[in-house]
Amino acid sequence: MKPETLGEILSDMYVTAKDGEKVSNIHLFGIRFAKEITSCGTSPTEIARHAGIDVSYGTEISKGRKLAKYVLIK
């Protein structure tokens, strides 16, 4: 998957998140798309930039990606 496509998905998840759940949705994005994030050839910070959100959220994407091997999405 292209970084731009991941950015679009992340942007949608961020914008549609309920109040107080934006960071949780970023973690969920990292969990749900861990393989794609790893294989896309760019950094989580760059994906955040493509999403139009603060690049500091790259850290939150990374946290979600790391959690992916430990959790299942309901």
N, C-alpha and C positions, 0 to 999 in steps of 0.2 A: 504494500500500500504506500502511496506517495505521502510525504510529509504534509503537503497541502490538504490532502483528503483527511488525514488524521486531525489536522488543525480545524477543519470544518466540523468534524464530528465533535471534537472537544468544545468548540465554540457553542454548538447547539446544546450540548449537555450543560455547559456553564450558564448559558442564558436562560434555559428552561428550568434550572434548579430552583427548588423552593427556597424561601428566605432561610438563611442559616445553614444551607446545605451545599453551597457552591464548592467549598473545599472537599467535601465528601464526594461530590460528583467528579471532581478532578481525580481523587484517589480511585474511584470506581472506573473512570476512563483508563487509568494506568493498569488496573487489574484486568479489565475486559480486553484491552488491546496490547497487552504486554509483548506478545510475540511480534506483532506488527511494528510496535515502537522500536523494539530491538533490531528488527531486520530492515527498517526503512532507511538506515544510513545517515541519520541525523540525530541530534540531541533532543531530549525532552524540552529543553529551553527553547530550541528552535521551533518545536511543535507548538509551544505556548505562544510564540511570536506569530506563527501562522494562524493561530486561533484568535488573535487580537486581544489576548489577555496579558497581564503583566508577566514578564519573562521569569520572575521569581517563582512562579507557579511550576516551573520546570522541576523544582525540587519535589513538589507534591506529586507530580506525574511519576517521578522516579520512585517515590515511596510506594505508590500504587503498583508499579511494575514489579518491585521487589516483593510485595505482598502476594502477588499472583500465584506463586508456587505454594502458598499456605492456605488460601481461601477459595471457596466456591461461591458463585453469585446465585442468590435465591431467585 
